[in-house]
């Protein structure tokens, strides 16, 4: 059976793809909020990042300390091959389900 993604997990993985090497909790949150209009708690982002990492879909590394962060390091995330596969499958499923429905969805 193929692993499925929840809606928010899907959004988080899409944010990681967009952010590339600058994906950490705050930037993931900002990316989702700016593109969806949803207000997201940072705690929800970190909980989801932890869950996706336990599933083997993403991996983190610790970045260099920065003066802007008071010498603190960022926990940077990247997509793993298993995460890319499940994201691709989920995205294709959404595309197939919405194919030909654009006008109809706009009238709902």
KELUM-833654 format. One record per residue (C-alpha): residue number from 1; z, y, x; residue in one letter. Coordinates in Angstrom, 2 decimals, decimal comma. Each point is the difference from the previous one (the first is absolute). Example, Ala and Ser with C-alpha at 12.3 -4.5 7.8 and 13.67 -1.06 7.14 Angstrom:
BEGIN
num  pz  py  px  residuo
1  7,80  -4,50  12,30  A
2  -0,66  3,44  1,37  S
END
This chain:
BEGIN
num  pz  py  px  residuo
1  0,00  0,00  0,00  X
2  -0,91  3,46  1,27  X
3  2,81  2,48  0,54  X
4  -0,22  2,95  -2,38  X
5  0,99  3,61  0,47  X
6  2,07  2,12  -2,31  X
7  -1,40  3,39  -0,96  X
8  2,25  1,93  2,39  X
9  -0,58  -2,48  2,84  X
10  -3,72  0,56  -0,50  X
11  0,47  3,78  0,27  X
12  2,12  -0,35  3,14  X
13  -2,59  -2,19  1,73  X
14  -2,77  2,43  -0,95  X
15  2,06  2,83  1,49  X
16  0,36  -1,96  3,26  X
17  -3,77  -0,42  0,18  X
18  -0,52  3,75  -0,54  X
19  2,69  1,04  2,48  X
20  -1,08  -2,37  2,79  X
21  2,27  0,66  3,02  X
22  2,19  2,60  -1,77  X
23  1,48  -2,24  -2,69  X
24  3,75  0,33  -0,31  X
25  2,26  0,33  -3,01  X
26  -0,40  3,73  -0,63  X
27  -3,78  0,09  0,50  X
28  -0,44  -3,04  -2,26  X
29  2,04  1,78  -2,67  X
30  -1,99  3,23  0,39  X
31  -3,30  -1,86  -0,16  X
32  0,91  -1,80  -3,23  X
33  1,46  3,11  -1,64  X
34  -2,99  2,20  0,87  X
35  -2,58  -2,53  -1,20  X
36  1,75  -1,31  -3,13  X
37  2,09  2,95  -1,18  X
38  3,00  -2,31  -0,20  X
39  3,40  0,97  1,37  X
40  1,12  -2,78  2,35  X
41  3,43  -0,51  1,51  X
42  0,08  -0,62  3,73  X
43  2,32  -2,93  -0,67  X
44  -2,67  -1,67  -2,16  X
45  -2,51  0,42  2,84  X
46  2,30  -1,55  2,60  X
47  1,01  -2,85  -2,32  X
48  -3,67  -0,79  -0,58  X
49  -0,88  0,30  3,70  X
50  2,81  -2,46  0,82  X
51  -1,19  -2,43  -2,69  X
52  -3,63  0,20  1,20  X
53  1,18  -0,65  3,55  X
54  2,00  -3,07  -1,09  X
55  -3,15  -1,29  -1,72  X
56  -1,91  0,40  3,28  X
57  -2,38  2,65  -1,38  X
58  1,08  2,79  2,34  X
59  1,81  0,42  3,30  X
60  1,93  2,91  1,46  X
61  0,47  1,40  3,46  X
62  2,34  2,69  1,22  X
63  -1,75  3,20  1,11  X
64  1,01  2,44  2,69  X
65  2,79  2,50  -0,70  X
66  -1,22  3,46  -1,00  X
67  1,62  3,41  0,24  X
68  -1,07  0,75  -3,57  X
69  2,19  -2,91  -1,14  X
70  2,97  0,99  2,16  X
71  -0,82  -2,67  2,56  X
72  -0,12  -2,77  -2,61  X
73  -2,70  -2,66  0,01  X
74  -2,34  -0,85  -2,87  X
75  -0,39  -3,49  -1,38  X
76  -3,81  -0,25  -0,19  X
77  -1,71  -2,59  -2,18  X
78  -3,38  -1,70  0,20  X
79  -1,90  -2,45  -2,13  X
80  -0,10  -3,63  1,15  X
81  -2,97  -2,33  -0,69  X
82  1,86  -1,68  -2,89  X
83  0,65  3,43  -1,51  X
84  -3,63  1,01  0,39  X
85  -1,06  -3,20  -1,75  X
86  2,37  0,40  -2,97  X
87  -0,87  3,71  -0,30  X
88  -3,72  -0,79  0,00  X
89  0,48  -2,69  -2,67  X
90  2,14  2,27  -2,20  X
91  -2,41  2,92  0,34  X
92  -2,97  -2,19  -0,88  X
93  1,83  -1,32  -3,07  X
94  0,61  3,59  -1,19  X
95  -3,65  0,87  0,62  X
96  -1,20  -3,04  -1,96  X
97  2,35  0,73  -2,91  X
98  -1,02  3,67  -0,24  X
99  -3,73  -0,49  0,58  X
100  -1,93  1,69  -2,79  X
101  3,10  1,45  -1,67  X
102  0,08  3,54  1,45  X
103  -1,17  1,79  -3,17  X
104  2,10  -2,18  -2,25  X
105  3,15  0,53  2,11  X
106  -0,55  3,77  -0,14  X
107  0,12  -0,08  -3,81  X
108  3,22  -1,99  -0,30  X
END
